[in-house]
């Protein structure tokens, strides 16, 4: 399934874009077609600036309330993808990019993605520190395995008097 999707993206999208370019160019002419492509790049940059700054400000407000800005992070990613699609020459990618700039569509997409993640796999969200310490399924705190070596205070300096710890 993944190979087919990759094939469609790498081969199918350029073919679709070329056919739409040809169709639009036949109807309105070469220069208006090229003008539309350049205009959508400017529109994308402008929309990214306005909506991106709003998302960043909302994320700051969430962090100030000690809340993780999940919605704002998702919106920020959608806005970056939308801007990249609008800068990329093509009317199909422009259409998808413009749709991603619509807040209602991003909300619908976010809810759909959340539903998909919940039904396809385990999604765990810790809402407070106590639940985090209890760990998944109440099995105690998470365990992080690793190796360490204690360095006695007299070994902190090398022969030249420099700090071995790199600080």
C-alpha positions as YAML, in Angstrom:
chain: A
units: angstrom
residues:
- id: 1
  name: UNK
  ca: [0.00, 0.00, 0.00]
- id: 2
  name: UNK
  ca: [2.81, 2.42, 0.90]
- id: 3
  name: UNK
  ca: [4.68, 1.78, -2.36]
- id: 4
  name: UNK
  ca: [1.56, 2.45, -4.40]
- id: 5
  name: UNK
  ca: [0.94, 5.71, -2.54]
- id: 6
  name: UNK
  ca: [4.54, 6.78, -3.06]
- id: 7
  name: UNK
  ca: [4.30, 5.92, -6.76]
- id: 8
  name: UNK
  ca: [1.11, 7.96, -7.11]
- id: 9
  name: UNK
  ca: [2.70, 10.93, -5.38]
- id: 10
  name: UNK
  ca: [5.95, 10.86, -7.33]
- id: 11
  name: UNK
  ca: [4.51, 10.06, -10.77]
- id: 12
  name: UNK
  ca: [0.82, 10.77, -10.57]
- id: 13
  name: UNK
  ca: [0.96, 14.26, -9.06]
- id: 14
  name: UNK
  ca: [3.33, 15.73, -11.65]
- id: 15
  name: UNK
  ca: [1.24, 14.20, -14.45]
- id: 16
  name: UNK
  ca: [-1.93, 15.64, -12.93]
- id: 17
  name: UNK
  ca: [-0.29, 19.06, -12.50]
- id: 18
  name: UNK
  ca: [0.96, 19.07, -16.10]
- id: 19
  name: UNK
  ca: [-2.47, 18.18, -17.46]
- id: 20
  name: UNK
  ca: [-4.10, 20.93, -15.38]
- id: 21
  name: UNK
  ca: [-1.42, 23.42, -16.53]
- id: 22
  name: UNK
  ca: [-2.13, 22.55, -20.15]
- id: 23
  name: UNK
  ca: [-5.89, 22.82, -19.69]
- id: 24
  name: UNK
  ca: [-5.71, 26.16, -17.86]
- id: 25
  name: UNK
  ca: [-3.12, 27.48, -20.31]
- id: 26
  name: UNK
  ca: [-5.38, 26.61, -23.27]
- id: 27
  name: UNK
  ca: [-8.32, 28.42, -21.68]
- id: 28
  name: UNK
  ca: [-6.70, 31.61, -20.38]
- id: 29
  name: UNK
  ca: [-3.31, 31.70, -22.09]
- id: 30
  name: UNK
  ca: [0.30, 31.29, -21.05]
- id: 31
  name: UNK
  ca: [0.95, 34.58, -19.25]
- id: 32
  name: UNK
  ca: [-2.23, 34.61, -17.14]
- id: 33
  name: UNK
  ca: [-1.50, 30.99, -16.19]
- id: 34
  name: UNK
  ca: [2.03, 31.88, -15.09]
- id: 35
  name: UNK
  ca: [0.66, 34.96, -13.30]
- id: 36
  name: UNK
  ca: [-1.74, 32.78, -11.32]
- id: 37
  name: UNK
  ca: [1.09, 30.48, -10.27]
- id: 38
  name: UNK
  ca: [3.18, 33.42, -9.04]
- id: 39
  name: UNK
  ca: [0.17, 35.03, -7.34]
- id: 40
  name: UNK
  ca: [-0.64, 31.89, -5.37]
- id: 41
  name: UNK
  ca: [2.94, 31.83, -4.06]
- id: 42
  name: UNK
  ca: [2.51, 35.41, -2.76]
- id: 43
  name: UNK
  ca: [-0.91, 34.58, -1.28]
- id: 44
  name: UNK
  ca: [0.60, 31.55, 0.47]
- id: 45
  name: UNK
  ca: [3.42, 33.60, 1.96]
- id: 46
  name: UNK
  ca: [0.99, 36.26, 3.17]
- id: 47
  name: UNK
  ca: [-1.43, 33.77, 4.68]
- id: 48
  name: UNK
  ca: [1.43, 31.93, 6.38]
- id: 49
  name: UNK
  ca: [2.65, 35.17, 7.93]
- id: 50
  name: UNK
  ca: [-0.75, 36.16, 9.32]
- id: 51
  name: UNK
  ca: [-2.02, 32.76, 10.42]
- id: 52
  name: UNK
  ca: [1.40, 31.51, 11.48]
- id: 53
  name: UNK
  ca: [1.92, 34.44, 13.84]
- id: 54
  name: UNK
  ca: [-1.56, 33.88, 15.27]
- id: 55
  name: UNK
  ca: [-0.76, 30.20, 15.89]
- id: 56
  name: UNK
  ca: [2.54, 31.10, 17.56]
- id: 57
  name: UNK
  ca: [0.82, 33.64, 19.83]
- id: 58
  name: UNK
  ca: [-1.87, 31.12, 20.77]
- id: 59
  name: UNK
  ca: [0.82, 28.53, 21.52]
- id: 60
  name: UNK
  ca: [2.58, 31.01, 23.82]
- id: 61
  name: UNK
  ca: [-0.69, 31.66, 25.64]
- id: 62
  name: UNK
  ca: [-1.24, 27.91, 26.09]
- id: 63
  name: UNK
  ca: [2.27, 27.45, 27.43]
- id: 64
  name: UNK
  ca: [1.76, 30.37, 29.82]
- id: 65
  name: UNK
  ca: [-1.28, 28.46, 31.18]
- id: 66
  name: UNK
  ca: [0.92, 25.33, 31.54]
- id: 67
  name: UNK
  ca: [-0.98, 23.58, 28.73]
- id: 68
  name: UNK
  ca: [0.67, 21.79, 25.85]
- id: 69
  name: UNK
  ca: [-0.41, 23.59, 22.64]
- id: 70
  name: UNK
  ca: [-1.50, 20.49, 20.69]
- id: 71
  name: UNK
  ca: [-3.97, 22.36, 18.48]
- id: 72
  name: UNK
  ca: [-1.52, 25.16, 17.75]
- id: 73
  name: UNK
  ca: [1.30, 22.74, 16.91]
- id: 74
  name: UNK
  ca: [-0.97, 20.83, 14.54]
- id: 75
  name: UNK
  ca: [-2.17, 24.09, 12.97]
- id: 76
  name: UNK
  ca: [1.42, 25.26, 12.61]
- id: 77
  name: UNK
  ca: [2.38, 22.06, 10.79]
- id: 78
  name: UNK
  ca: [-0.65, 22.38, 8.50]
- id: 79
  name: UNK
  ca: [0.27, 25.99, 7.76]
- id: 80
  name: UNK
  ca: [3.84, 25.04, 6.86]
- id: 81
  name: UNK
  ca: [2.61, 22.28, 4.55]
- id: 82
  name: UNK
  ca: [0.06, 24.69, 3.03]
- id: 83
  name: UNK
  ca: [2.71, 27.33, 2.37]
- id: 84
  name: UNK
  ca: [5.04, 24.76, 0.80]
- id: 85
  name: UNK
  ca: [2.21, 23.54, -1.44]
- id: 86
  name: UNK
  ca: [1.34, 27.09, -2.51]
- id: 87
  name: UNK
  ca: [4.95, 27.90, -3.31]
- id: 88
  name: UNK
  ca: [5.23, 24.72, -5.38]
- id: 89
  name: UNK
  ca: [4.08, 25.46, -8.94]
- id: 90
  name: UNK
  ca: [0.80, 23.76, -9.73]
- id: 91
  name: UNK
  ca: [-2.92, 24.29, -9.41]
- id: 92
  name: UNK
  ca: [-3.73, 21.01, -7.66]
- id: 93
  name: UNK
  ca: [-1.12, 21.63, -4.95]
- id: 94
  name: UNK
  ca: [-2.37, 25.23, -4.70]
- id: 95
  name: UNK
  ca: [-5.89, 23.96, -4.11]
- id: 96
  name: UNK
  ca: [-4.78, 21.63, -1.34]
- id: 97
  name: UNK
  ca: [-2.62, 24.38, 0.15]
- id: 98
  name: UNK
  ca: [-5.49, 26.87, 0.18]
- id: 99
  name: UNK
  ca: [-7.78, 24.34, 1.85]
- id: 100
  name: UNK
  ca: [-5.19, 23.84, 4.61]
- id: 101
  name: UNK
  ca: [-5.36, 27.57, 5.36]
- id: 102
  name: UNK
  ca: [-9.05, 27.26, 6.27]
- id: 103
  name: UNK
  ca: [-9.29, 26.87, 10.09]
- id: 104
  name: UNK
  ca: [-12.50, 24.80, 9.91]
- id: 105
  name: UNK
  ca: [-10.84, 22.30, 7.56]
- id: 106
  name: UNK
  ca: [-7.80, 22.02, 9.86]
- id: 107
  name: UNK
  ca: [-10.16, 21.32, 12.76]
- id: 108
  name: UNK
  ca: [-11.94, 18.62, 10.79]
- id: 109
  name: UNK
  ca: [-8.59, 17.13, 9.75]
- id: 110
  name: UNK
  ca: [-7.27, 17.23, 13.34]
- id: 111
  name: UNK
  ca: [-10.36, 15.46, 14.70]
- id: 112
  name: UNK
  ca: [-10.19, 12.84, 11.94]
- id: 113
  name: UNK
  ca: [-6.51, 12.21, 12.55]
- id: 114
  name: UNK
  ca: [-7.14, 11.91, 16.29]
- id: 115
  name: UNK
  ca: [-9.93, 9.39, 15.69]
- id: 116
  name: UNK
  ca: [-7.63, 7.41, 13.40]
- id: 117
  name: UNK
  ca: [-4.83, 7.35, 15.98]
- id: 118
  name: UNK
  ca: [-7.19, 6.27, 18.74]
- id: 119
  name: UNK
  ca: [-8.72, 3.43, 16.71]
- id: 120
  name: UNK
  ca: [-5.47, 2.19, 15.09]
- id: 121
  name: UNK
  ca: [-3.10, 2.22, 17.99]
- id: 122
  name: UNK
  ca: [-2.62, 3.08, 21.60]
- id: 123
  name: UNK
  ca: [-2.55, 6.77, 22.29]
- id: 124
  name: UNK
  ca: [-1.66, 7.73, 25.81]
- id: 125
  name: UNK
  ca: [-1.94, 11.26, 27.11]
- id: 126
  name: UNK
  ca: [-0.78, 12.07, 30.62]
- id: 127
  name: UNK
  ca: [-2.88, 14.82, 32.05]
- id: 128
  name: UNK
  ca: [-1.03, 15.32, 35.32]
- id: 129
  name: UNK
  ca: [2.27, 14.51, 36.93]
- id: 130
  name: UNK
  ca: [0.82, 11.84, 39.24]
- id: 131
  name: UNK
  ca: [-0.51, 9.81, 36.32]
- id: 132
  name: UNK
  ca: [2.85, 10.17, 34.56]
- id: 133
  name: UNK
  ca: [4.69, 8.86, 37.62]
- id: 134
  name: UNK
  ca: [2.32, 5.91, 37.82]
- id: 135
  name: UNK
  ca: [3.32, 5.08, 34.27]
- id: 136
  name: UNK
  ca: [1.29, 3.22, 31.68]
- id: 137
  name: UNK
  ca: [-1.30, 0.90, 33.24]
- id: 138
  name: UNK
  ca: [-0.20, 1.89, 36.74]
- id: 139
  name: UNK
  ca: [3.02, -0.16, 36.59]
- id: 140
  name: UNK
  ca: [5.19, 2.37, 38.36]
- id: 141
  name: UNK
  ca: [7.43, 5.09, 37.00]
- id: 142
  name: UNK
  ca: [8.95, 4.71, 33.55]
- id: 143
  name: UNK
  ca: [12.34, 2.99, 33.51]
- id: 144
  name: UNK
  ca: [15.18, 4.46, 31.50]
- id: 145
  name: UNK
  ca: [18.08, 2.05, 31.13]
- id: 146
  name: UNK
  ca: [21.62, 3.24, 30.63]
- id: 147
  name: UNK
  ca: [25.21, 2.95, 31.74]
- id: 148
  name: UNK
  ca: [27.17, 5.38, 33.84]
- id: 149
  name: UNK
  ca: [30.51, 5.76, 35.55]
- id: 150
  name: UNK
  ca: [31.10, 7.86, 38.62]
- id: 151
  name: UNK
  ca: [34.03, 10.22, 38.36]
- id: 152
  name: UNK
  ca: [35.68, 10.95, 41.71]
- id: 153
  name: UNK
  ca: [36.39, 14.66, 42.32]
- id: 154
  name: UNK
  ca: [40.16, 14.20, 41.82]
- id: 155
  name: UNK
  ca: [39.56, 12.74, 38.30]
- id: 156
  name: UNK
  ca: [37.59, 15.79, 37.11]
- id: 157
  name: UNK
  ca: [40.78, 17.47, 35.86]
- id: 158
  name: UNK
  ca: [43.30, 16.07, 33.39]
- id: 159
  name: UNK
  ca: [47.09, 16.40, 33.60]
- id: 160
  name: UNK
  ca: [47.07, 19.93, 32.14]
- id: 161
  name: UNK
  ca: [44.47, 21.16, 34.64]
- id: 162
  name: UNK
  ca: [41.67, 21.19, 32.05]
- id: 163
  name: UNK
  ca: [38.21, 20.00, 32.88]
- id: 164
  name: UNK
  ca: [37.56, 16.45, 31.55]
- id: 165
  name: UNK
  ca: [33.81, 16.90, 31.64]
- id: 166
  name: UNK
  ca: [33.91, 19.37, 28.75]
- id: 167
  name: UNK
  ca: [32.42, 22.29, 30.70]
...
